[in-house]
């Protein structure tokens, strides 16, 4: 209704205004946004369309794929790129029909016909497809209906098929194969160009066909693909441009540290960027005061609320951790292992999900610091809730955190209960000690500070940083975890160098090196120890703990 504030601005004094979008494609009148076609190589994309190519656009969920397709549809239908007619169709409705190919094809064709009518005012496909499906059957209906539709209008047809990889089994195979069969007849008797859009590249589909009782690779079912384009995350410049729209429209500024926090914590993942800013500027009561500048602390608080609230984006990602092909990639990253049992297909799958990124050397790592928080917290949530310790046990009269006392208590707990508790981490038993430690620390630190994590494949360690607030200042303590694979003294020497390096980088006042010995033939008396290394002239103290 006129005069009501925007939904994201309930409780603030802004007039109807734009806001940060976290649900569905962007609407330029409603949402701050980076122009979708600015995020792709438009010349390359239009060149593929012009050259009658069939190709793939893929990216993780809530990255902006649909917004890019809708903007391309409007560009092509507007005549700026040539005399095309373009239809966008989301075929996700066919997912619920599973491998019922006849009903799945009915859903696909009816969606295309509806979009053609709404977008182009063209009811030709609506008039054609029911009869074609009845006569030709589901195995030929898509090909024949598209052929008849194309012959009814001389203008080249460009078809944008979104959520293609949500179709299941024989339904997906049938769609891909019919598109491949019609390909030689373009553009007069089949679409001039087709873009398939989804989370994964079609070449990586492993489709189980019930009819054939076999796995079929998507690349063989759709071998006419010319290119595979991936939509990336926001660049640092795009993050700044997005946030600048909020400042321009409301007058509310972000500190330089807040801008960097948004970029760094999200690594530019579009949903995370928007969600952090929406939480800080619209959901948080103090953030709705437009005279108040948004700080890095506001962004970190927003991150914590997002993680705890587990919005659909976070929840979907966390639930993927149950899959074995995800575990095979993620677990070695969590432990810093130098060896892994994954395949290249496993890595490609988890990368396509957006859960991991590849560093400059091509090594998998968790995609951004927020996901790096989500993963262990999801895996150890039930364990953390069941742990007996309380924050008050480890906070002194001056509000300081007794980190040595906390780790000593964990050492005792680990000796007495590790075999039982590590088994609670379902499939992630190899990462069990590190996850148990993080659950233990998280339970304590949550009340007055923050726990940050760094881990990646091949590091041989997991780096944890405790940030504790005490009387207006932030105290920093490093906790580094290593698993004993060789001589104990060599492991300690290597770990000390790594711990001190991380401490220097973080500006920590003290460090703790934990060495987990998982050898079943050694006693706890051999595994459990404590060594204190004093602070030097240019080095903070490090305590070594055997576990």
N, C-alpha and C positions, 0 to 999 in steps of 0.2 A: 504494500500500500504506500502511496506517496507520503513522504515525510517520516517514514520509519527508518531507523538506522540499519545499516547492513548487518546481516546476521553475525558476522565475525566482530562486529563493533558494538554489540549490545552492552550497555553500561558506560559507553564513552560518549563524548560530545561531538564526534565527527558527523557530518552529514552523510547521506548515501555516498559511498565511496568504494574504491576497489580494495582488494585484500589479497593475501597470499593464499594460493590455491593448493589444496591437498587432495582433492577428489575430482577425478575425471579430467577430460581435456579442458584447456583454458578457454575462457570467454573474454576477449579483449576488453569489453566494457565492464567486466566484473573483477578481473584479476590483474595484479601486477604480473608481467610476463616478459620473457625474452622472445622476440618474434620467432615462431617455430622454424620458418624457412631460413632464418639466419644461422640456425644450428646445424644445417646440412650443407653439403657442397651442392648448391642449387644448379650450377652449370652442369655438373656431372649427372645429377638426377634428371634434369630436363633433357640432357643429351641421350640418356638411356631411353626415356619415353619417346623422343623424336625418332630414335633408331629402331623402334618397335621391339624393344627388349622386354623380357620377363625377368624380374629380379626380386631380391629380398631386402627388406629393411627390418632389422631386429635390434633389440636392446632389452635390458632388464625391465621389469614392471615399474610403472609410474616414473618413467624417464622422459616422456613427452612424445612417444611414437604416434599416438592417435592425433594429438594436436598438430603434428607435422603433416600427417596424411590429410586431415581436414583442410589445412591451409593450402596444401598442394591441389586438392580438389577444387577449391575456390579459385585458385590461380588459373588452372587449366580451363575451368568453365567460364572464367572471365574473359578469355580470349587473348590475354597478354602473352601467352606462350604459344599461341596457334589456335586453329579451329578444331578444338577437341570437345568431346562430351565425356565427362568423368563422373563416375559413381563410386562412392565409398560404401562398403558393407562390412559390418561387424558380424561374424558368423559364430560367436561364442554360444548362442542359443543351441547350436547343434551338439554341444558338449554333453548336455544332459541326456541326449538320446543315444549316447555311447555308440555301439556298433550296429544300431538299427539303421542301415544305409538308406532305406526308403524314407524313413521319417527325418533322418539327418539331411537328406537332399531336399526334402520339402522345406525344412527350416532355412537352408542356405538360399534356395531360389526365392522363397517368399521374402526374405530379408533384402535380397538384391532388388526385387521388384518394387518393394516399398520405398527403398532409397532412390530408385530411378524416378518414381512418381513424385516424391517429395522434392528431390534436388533438381530434376530436369523437367518435371511436368509430363513425363513420358510413361504411359501405361502399357506400352507394347509388351514388355516382359511379363507383366501381370496377366495380360491376355493370352500369352503363349505358354507359360510354364506348366499350368495344371494339366493341360491336354498332352503336352510332351511327356510329362512324368507318367501319365496313365498309359500312353502308347509305348514309349521307348523303355520305360523302367528306370530305376535309379542309376544303373550303370551307364546310361547314355543321356539321361535327361539334362544334366548341366551342359554338356557339350552341345547338344542339339538346340537347347533354349538360347544359349549365348550366340550360336551361329545364326539363328533366325532373327534374333534381336539386332545383331550387327548388320545383317542384310537389309533391315528395315530403314536404315538411315545411313547416308554416305559418309557422315562425319566419323572420324576414327574414335573408337571407344577405348577409354582408359579405365581399368577396373582396379580398385584398391581394396584388397581383402584383408581385413584386420582380424586378429586373434585366430589366425589359421591353425596354430599349433594347439589350440584347445580342442579341436576335433579329435575323435578317438578311433584308433584301429582302422577297420575297413572303411569307415566313413571318410577319414582323412585320406586313405589311399585312393578311394574312388574319386574324390575331388582333385587330387594331384594328377592322377592318371588321365582324367578327362580334360584337364587344362593342358596337359602335355600333348594329348592326341589332337586337340584343336589348334595347337600352336602353328603348324605349317600353313594353316588357312587364314592367318591374320594378313592384312587388316580387314579385307572385304567380308570374310565369313567367320571371323573370330576377333576378340578384342585386340586392338592395335598394340597395347602394352598392358601388362599386369604386374602389380606389386603385391607380393605376399608379405604380411607383417606379423611378427610375433616375438616371443622372447628369444627363440633359438633360430639359428640358421637352418634352413631346410635340409642341408647336407648332413646335419647332426641328428636328424630325427631317426629314432629306432622304433619303428611302428610294428606292433604285434598284430598280425592279421589272423583272426580266428578262422576265417575261411580257408587260408592257406596253412594254418598251424605253423607259422614261421615269422621271424623278424624280417622286416623289409626296411632298407635304408631309404630315407627321404630323397637322397641324391639320385637314386636309381628310379624312383617313382616320378621325379620331376627333374629330368636331366636337361631341361631347356633353360635352366637358370643362367643368366649372363653374369650377374654380379651379386655380391652380398654386401650391403652397406650397414654399418653399425652406428646408431645414434649415441653419441658420447655424453658425458656429464657436462655440467656447466664449467666453463673456464673461470679463472679468477676475475677476469673482466666482466663476464656475464653475471657473476654473483654480485659484484659491485653495482652493475647497472640495474639489476632487479631491486636491490635494497634502496638505491637512489630514487626509484619511483615512489617508494613509501615516504621517503624524506620530502620529496618535491610536493606530494599531495597532502601531507599532514603536518609538515614542519618538524617531525620527530627525527632526530639525527641518531646515527650509530657512531660510537667511538671507533677509532682505527683498530683497536684491539678487538672490538665486537665484530667488525667486518672480517678480521682475520680468523676469529673463532668460528664464525659461520663457515667460512671457506675450509678451514683446516679440519674441523670436526666432521663435516659432511663429505669432504673431498669433492665437493661439487655435485653430489648426487641430487637431482632436482627435487625429489619429494622431501628429502631431508632438509635441504636449504629452505624450502617453503614452510615445512613443519616447524623448524626451529624459530623462524621469524614470526610465524603465526602465533606460536605459543608465547613468545616474548613480547609481542606488540599488541596482541588482541585477546589472548586467553588469560594472561596474567594481569591481575587487577592494577598493579603499579605500572605495568607496561602500557596500559590504556591512557595514561596521563601523557599527552603529546608534548608537554613542556619538559618531560624527563628524557634525557638521552639514554639510549640502550647501551649497556656495557657488556663486556665479555662475561662478567658474572651472570648477567641476565641470560645470556646464551647457554652457559653451562647449566644453569638452573632449568632452562627449557629442555635441554638434552635429558636431564635426569627425569623430568616429568614424562617425556616421550617414552623413555625406556620403561619406566614403571607402569605407565598406562597401557603399553603394548597395543597401539593402534594397529589396524589391519596390516599395514605395510610391514611393521615390525613383527607382528605375530606370524604372518605368512613366511617371512624369512626364517624366523626361529624354528618353525615347524619343519622346514626343509632339513634341519640337522638330523632328523630321524632316518633319512635316506642313507643307505650304505655308500652310494657313490659320492655323496656329500661328505660323509664321515671320513672316507679314505683320503680326501684332500684336506679337510679341516683339522683332523686330529694331529697330523704331523706338524701343522703350523702352530697349533696350541702348545706343543711340546718343544718346538724349535728343532725337531729331529732333522738329521741329515739324510735319512733314507725314508722312502715311502713306498706304498704298494699300489698307488693309483695308476690309471692309464691316461693317455692323452685325452681320451673321450671323457673321463671323469673330470679332468681339469677344464675342458671346454664347457662341460655342462654347468659346473659351479661358477665359472666365469660368466657364462650367459645369464645365470640367475642374478648376477651382480653381487654375489656374496664375497668373491675374491677378485682381486686385481692382479696384474702381472707387473712386477717392478722392472726397472731398466734392464735387468739381466734376464727377464723372462721367468723369474721365480714367483710362484703364487704367494700372496699375502692377503690378509683380510682387507676388504676394499676401502674401509675408512674407520676412523677411531670410534664412531658410534656403533657400527657393526661389531667392532672389536670388543665393545662393552656388552652388546646384546648376546653374543655367542656364549661366553662363559656364564653370564648371569642366567641365561635360559637353561644351560646344562646343569648348573649347580643350585638352581632356585630351591628345589625341594630339600636338598641337603642343607642349604643355608638356613632355611626356616627351622630345621630340626636340630641345629647346633645349640649347645647349652650355654655358651658364653654370652656375656652382656658387656656393653660398652663401659659402664660405670666401674667395672673391675680394673680397667686399664687407664683411667684418666685420673691424674693427680689433682691436688688441691688448687694448683695454679692453672688448671685446664689443659695441661700438656698430656700428650699420649705416650704411655710407657711402651715403646715399641719392643725393646728387649724382653720385657715381661710378657707381652702379647705373643712373641714368637716362642719364648720358652714354654708358655702354656700350650701353644699349638704343637710343639715338639712332644710334650707329654701326651697330648690327645692323640697325635698321630701314632705314637708307639702303641697306645692301648687300643685304638679303634680303627686304624687305617684299613685293615683287611676287610672289615665289615662295611665301612663307609665308602671306600673306593668302588665297591661293587654296585653302589647305587647310581653310578654314572652310566648306566645302560651300556651302550656300545662303545663308550669312550673310556675304556679301562686304562689304556696306555697313558692318557692324559689325566687319569684320576688323581694322582698326588698334587699336580699343579691346580686342578680344579678345586680340590678340597681345601688347599691353602687359600685360594682366592675367595672361596665361600666363607672361610673363617675370618679373613681380613675384612671382607665386604660387610659382614655382619657388624663388626666393630666400627669401622671407619665411617659407615653411612651416617652415623649420628653427629659427626662433627667435622667431616672432611670428605675426601674423594680418593678413590683408588683408580689409577690409570695403568694401562697395560701396553706393552710392546712385545710382539712376537712375530716371527716369520720363519719360514722353512730354512733350515741350514744354519741358523744362528747358534744352535747348541745350547740355548738358554731361553728363559722367559724373564723379561724385565718388568717389575712392578714398581710403581711410584706412589707412595702414600703422601697425600697433601692434607695437612692438618691445620685447621684454623685455631690460633691461640692468641687472644688479646689483640686482635686486629692485624696479626701478621700470619703469613703462610709458612709453615715449617714443612720441610721435604725430607723424606726418608726413602732410600732405595732398598728394595727386596728383590734379590736375583735368585732364580731357581735353576739348578742344573741336575741332570740325572747322571749318575756315575756309570760310565761305560768303560773306563780304563783305570789306570793307577790313581789312587786317591790323591796323592800329593800333586801329580800333574793336573788333575781336575781342579784342585783348589788353586793352584798357581794360575791356571788359565782363567778360572772364575774370578779371582781377585782382580786380575787385570781388566776383565770385562766389567766387573762391578764398579771399579774406580773410574773407568771411562764413562760409564753411564751416570755416575754421581757428578762428575765434572760437567757433563752436558746438562744435567738437571739442576745443578747448584744445591745438591743435597748436603745436609749436615752430618749424616751418618748413613752407613750401608750395612746390609745383612746378606750374606751369601748362604743359601740353603742347598745342600747337596743330598739328593735323594738316592739312597742305595737300595735298589730293588732286587738284589741278589738273594735268592731263597736259601742259600747255604751259609749265609752270615747271620750271626746272632744280633739281637738288638743292642747288646752291650758293645759290639763292634761298630754298629751303625750310628749310635747316638753319641754325640760329643758337642762341645762348644769351645771355640778358640777366639780369643779377643786379640785383634791387632790394633795397637795404639795409633792415635793420630800422629802424623808427622808434621814437619814444618809446612809442607804444601799438600797434605793429604788428610782427609777426614777419616775417622775410625771406621773399620769394617769388622763385623762379628761373623764368624763362620759357624754354621750349625749343621751337624750331621743328622740325617733323618732316616 
